[in-house]
Amino acid sequence: MRTMTAGDIDGVLEIEKVSFAAPWTRGMFEETLSSPVATSLIVEEEGRIVGYLIFYLAAREVHVMNIAVRQDRRGLGLASWMMSRTMELARRNSMETCFLEVRESNVPARGLYEKLGFRQVGRRKGYYRETGEDAIVMELILSDDT
Ligand SMILES: CC(C)(COP(=O)(O)OP(=O)(O)OC[C@H]1O[C@@H](n2cnc3c(N)ncnc32)[C@H](O)[C@@H]1OP(=O)(O)O)[C@@H](O)C(=O)NCCC(=O)NCCS
């Protein structure tokens, strides 16, 4: 896993566009790369980007903003690995909680987060404007199992 750079955005967008109903634009990734509170990580296999994870740090909280894995590399544990590494890093940096939002219908992502110990702490009604779908807010207490 390494830090994303501007040169990676093309490869990231390829995955992003087929992964989300409302994909992030190039400008959103560029903005994230220049934000002092954001960390953008990618995973490569044989020089090809196969996954990425973007999170923000605010006080003692980690907010996962984006995570995706290339379609032909899903179901192999890559997202679990990216998330576990990130949670480990966060714990070592004294972060207390991790938050994220997930579409109610996103069964794979909800399975991933539940497996990692996240629990539902809220719901944002009609959060996703294109479909009117609710967002499920999930939390992982990082200080629990240190
Ligand atoms: C969600 C996503 C990142 C998971 O990536 P992945 O590398 O395939 O996930 P993993 O292989 O690490 O799977 C971890 C767990 O997630 C759950 N999961 C993954 N794919 C699943 C599927 N198709 N159906 C049900 N559960 C699934 C399972 O609990 C799995 O654990 P298991 O293998 O022990 O059963 C991937 O499906 C993706 O990129 N989706 C599109 C983008 C997206 O929705 N991102 C999340 C936004 S909130």
The ligand as an SDF file (V2000), in Angstrom:
LIG
                    3D

 48 50  0  0  0  0  0  0  0  0999 V2000
  -16.9790   -3.3710   -0.8910 C   0  0  0  0  0  0  0  0  0  0  0  0
  -15.6570   -3.7710   -1.5360 C   0  0  0  0  0  0  0  0  0  0  0  0
  -14.6340   -2.6550   -1.3320 C   0  0  0  0  0  0  0  0  0  0  0  0
  -15.1580   -5.0780   -0.8660 C   0  0  0  0  0  0  0  0  0  0  0  0
  -13.8750   -5.3700   -1.3940 O   0  0  0  0  0  0  0  0  0  0  0  0
  -13.2820   -6.8610   -1.4100 P   0  0  0  0  0  0  0  0  0  0  0  0
  -11.8040   -6.7610   -1.5590 O   0  0  0  0  0  0  0  0  0  0  0  0
  -14.0120   -7.6820   -2.4100 O   0  0  0  0  0  0  0  0  0  0  0  0
  -13.6660   -7.3600    0.0620 O   0  0  0  0  0  0  0  0  0  0  0  0
  -13.0150   -8.5830    0.8540 P   0  0  0  0  0  0  0  0  0  0  0  0
  -12.6150   -9.6590   -0.1070 O   0  0  0  0  0  0  0  0  0  0  0  0
  -11.9750   -8.0610    1.7790 O   0  0  0  0  0  0  0  0  0  0  0  0
  -14.2780   -9.1030    1.6800 O   0  0  0  0  0  0  0  0  0  0  0  0
  -14.4220   -8.8060    3.0420 C   0  0  0  0  0  0  0  0  0  0  0  0
  -15.8260   -9.1530    3.5080 C   0  0  0  0  0  0  0  0  0  0  0  0
  -16.7830   -8.3430    2.8650 O   0  0  0  0  0  0  0  0  0  0  0  0
  -17.9820   -9.0650    2.6470 C   0  0  0  0  0  0  0  0  0  0  0  0
  -18.2070   -9.2060    1.2120 N   0  0  0  0  0  0  0  0  0  0  0  0
  -17.3380   -8.9260    0.2180 C   0  0  0  0  0  0  0  0  0  0  0  0
  -17.9240   -9.1410   -0.9840 N   0  0  0  0  0  0  0  0  0  0  0  0
  -19.1820   -9.5790   -0.7250 C   0  0  0  0  0  0  0  0  0  0  0  0
  -20.2820   -9.9340   -1.5400 C   0  0  0  0  0  0  0  0  0  0  0  0
  -20.1980   -9.8980   -2.8850 N   0  0  0  0  0  0  0  0  0  0  0  0
  -21.4370  -10.2870   -0.9280 N   0  0  0  0  0  0  0  0  0  0  0  0
  -21.5550  -10.3040    0.4000 C   0  0  0  0  0  0  0  0  0  0  0  0
  -20.5270   -9.9620    1.2450 N   0  0  0  0  0  0  0  0  0  0  0  0
  -19.3720   -9.6210    0.6730 C   0  0  0  0  0  0  0  0  0  0  0  0
  -17.7790  -10.4240    3.2890 C   0  0  0  0  0  0  0  0  0  0  0  0
  -18.1810  -10.3250    4.6390 O   0  0  0  0  0  0  0  0  0  0  0  0
  -16.2680  -10.5660    3.2020 C   0  0  0  0  0  0  0  0  0  0  0  0
  -15.7630  -11.4330    4.1580 O   0  0  0  0  0  0  0  0  0  0  0  0
  -15.5800  -13.0050    3.7940 P   0  0  0  0  0  0  0  0  0  0  0  0
  -14.7150  -13.0440    2.5780 O   0  0  0  0  0  0  0  0  0  0  0  0
  -14.9210  -13.5620    5.0060 O   0  0  0  0  0  0  0  0  0  0  0  0
  -16.9450  -13.5100    3.5390 O   0  0  0  0  0  0  0  0  0  0  0  0
  -15.8350   -4.0700   -3.0770 C   0  0  0  0  0  0  0  0  0  0  0  0
  -16.9490   -4.9250   -3.2280 O   0  0  0  0  0  0  0  0  0  0  0  0
  -16.0290   -2.8180   -3.9030 C   0  0  0  0  0  0  0  0  0  0  0  0
  -15.0760   -2.2000   -4.3840 O   0  0  0  0  0  0  0  0  0  0  0  0
  -17.3100   -2.4170   -4.1090 N   0  0  0  0  0  0  0  0  0  0  0  0
  -17.6430   -1.2090   -4.8800 C   0  0  0  0  0  0  0  0  0  0  0  0
  -17.2800    0.0370   -4.1250 C   0  0  0  0  0  0  0  0  0  0  0  0
  -17.9910    0.1250   -2.7890 C   0  0  0  0  0  0  0  0  0  0  0  0
  -19.1620   -0.2000   -2.6570 O   0  0  0  0  0  0  0  0  0  0  0  0
  -17.2690    0.6210   -1.7790 N   0  0  0  0  0  0  0  0  0  0  0  0
  -17.7980    0.7880   -0.4240 C   0  0  0  0  0  0  0  0  0  0  0  0
  -18.4770    2.0750   -0.2900 C   0  0  0  0  0  0  0  0  0  0  0  0
  -19.1510    2.3240    1.3350 S   0  0  0  0  0  0  0  0  0  0  0  0
  1  2  1  0
  2  3  1  0
  2  4  1  0
  2 36  1  0
  4  5  1  0
  5  6  1  0
  6  7  2  0
  6  8  1  0
  6  9  1  0
  9 10  1  0
 10 11  2  0
 10 12  1  0
 10 13  1  0
 13 14  1  0
 14 15  1  0
 15 16  1  0
 15 30  1  0
 16 17  1  0
 17 18  1  0
 17 28  1  0
 18 19  1  0
 18 27  1  0
 19 20  2  0
 20 21  1  0
 21 22  1  0
 21 27  2  0
 22 23  1  0
 22 24  2  0
 24 25  1  0
 25 26  2  0
 26 27  1  0
 28 29  1  0
 28 30  1  0
 30 31  1  0
 31 32  1  0
 32 33  2  0
 32 34  1  0
 32 35  1  0
 36 37  1  0
 36 38  1  0
 38 39  2  0
 38 40  1  0
 40 41  1  0
 41 42  1  0
 42 43  1  0
 43 44  2  0
 43 45  1  0
 45 46  1  0
 46 47  1  0
 47 48  1  0
M  END
$$$$
